[in-house]
């Protein structure tokens, strides 16, 4: 799947907004992961796990991988990257941050 910066951000926000409406403001990591997989299958049935996978079930990761080959996320995460929290239910990590807070994170500035 080819993504523009704008489309990746739009789909990221849509998925997380839908998740918040379905699961509340702060579902546990396992529910978040499951919801992302199901959301992708529902909205993009042409994507088959054996054929094409969205990296980490995340449009931001997919965009970064295709355009940078590394984790250059479009979002400015509090600790640098979405996975760089302390892993002890640290709100800086996407898997513990309340969804409204996650959706409010600013875009990372890109040097042109």
Phi and psi in degrees as a GROMACS rama.xvg file:
@    title "Ramachandran Plot"
@    xaxis  label "Phi"
@    yaxis  label "Psi"
@TYPE xy
-92.7004  132.194  UNK-2
-125.748  139.598  UNK-3
-86.8681  166.296  UNK-4
-57.1008  -46.8149  UNK-5
-63.8937  -42.1795  UNK-6
-68.0675  -40.34  UNK-7
-61.0308  -44.3904  UNK-8
-65.8563  -41.3293  UNK-9
-62.0724  -47.5417  UNK-10
-67.8971  -37.3005  UNK-11
-56.7437  -51.0447  UNK-12
-65.2092  -38.6835  UNK-13
-64.2208  -46.2637  UNK-14
-60.7809  -47.5321  UNK-15
-70.6052  -33.3434  UNK-16
-66.416  -44.0323  UNK-17
-61.5301  -40.3254  UNK-18
-62.2657  -44.5343  UNK-19
-62.4047  -40.7432  UNK-20
-65.3261  -35.824  UNK-21
-83.3993  -36.5663  UNK-22
-117.097  -4.53604  UNK-23
94.7173  -178.088  UNK-24
-73.0896  -25.1474  UNK-25
-148.128  64.8131  UNK-26
-71.1971  157.44  UNK-27
-68.665  161.768  UNK-28
-52.3692  -44.3479  UNK-29
-62.2775  -39.3711  UNK-30
-68.5865  -36.7077  UNK-31
-63.1985  -47.8269  UNK-32
-60.6183  -45.7974  UNK-33
-62.9293  -44.356  UNK-34
-61.1433  -42.8399  UNK-35
-60.007  -44.2531  UNK-36
-62.184  -46.7392  UNK-37
-66.7282  -38.0573  UNK-38
-62.2032  -44.2126  UNK-39
-62.7982  -44.0983  UNK-40
-64.0302  -37.3338  UNK-41
-69.0863  -45.1716  UNK-42
-88.1169  -20.2951  UNK-43
-135.473  65.9123  UNK-44
-62.0231  -19.411  UNK-45
-71.8332  -15.7769  UNK-46
-83.9959  116.973  UNK-47
-111.783  135.817  UNK-48
-53.7805  -30.447  UNK-49
-85.0568  -11.0962  UNK-50
-111.119  -59.5426  UNK-51
-141.636  129.243  UNK-52
-121.037  137.486  UNK-53
-78.2341  124.175  UNK-54
-54.2472  122.52  UNK-55
56.181  23.4021  UNK-56
54.1898  37.4241  UNK-57
-138.29  123.906  UNK-58
-67.1805  -29.5072  UNK-59
-68.9599  -41.6169  UNK-60
-65.583  -42.1666  UNK-61
-60.7149  -45.9583  UNK-62
-63.2358  -48.225  UNK-63
-60.3021  -42.9535  UNK-64
-63.9607  -43.0755  UNK-65
-71.0079  -31.6099  UNK-66
-101.588  -24.4903  UNK-67
-123.657  -20.25  UNK-68
71.9388  10.2702  UNK-69
-154.735  174.646  UNK-70
-78.9704  86.3501  UNK-71
-113.735  74.281  UNK-72
-62.9205  149.082  UNK-73
-77.7118  -11.8806  UNK-74
-103.854  141.357  UNK-75
-87.3256  92.9269  UNK-76
-74.5532  145.785  UNK-77
-56.2567  -33.3253  UNK-78
-112.334  16.5466  UNK-79
109.038  -49.6649  UNK-80
-138.234  159.72  UNK-81
-63.4669  -23.3868  UNK-82
-105.63  12.1183  UNK-83
-97.9555  12.1729  UNK-84
-65.9185  176.1  UNK-85
-74.2589  -4.3519  UNK-86
69.5592  9.59043  UNK-87
-115.665  59.9676  UNK-88
56.8118  43.7333  UNK-89
-85.3022  125.576  UNK-90
-65.4745  -8.24506  UNK-91
-78.9701  -14.9342  UNK-92
-92.8821  134.995  UNK-93
-53.7103  -29.9711  UNK-94
-78.1668  -8.89522  UNK-95
-123.714  -16.8704  UNK-96
-68.3307  132.724  UNK-97
-56.8053  140.024  UNK-98
-58.4302  -42.0199  UNK-99
-58.3638  -36.5259  UNK-100
-68.6182  -41.4467  UNK-101
-61.3653  -45.0542  UNK-102
-67.0368  -22.785  UNK-103
-87.3551  -6.31394  UNK-104
-60.9327  138.943  UNK-105
-75.7258  161.156  UNK-106
-71.0309  146.152  UNK-107
-74.8248  136.85  UNK-108
-73.3779  136.123  UNK-109
-110.411  128.641  UNK-110
-79.5938  130.397  UNK-111
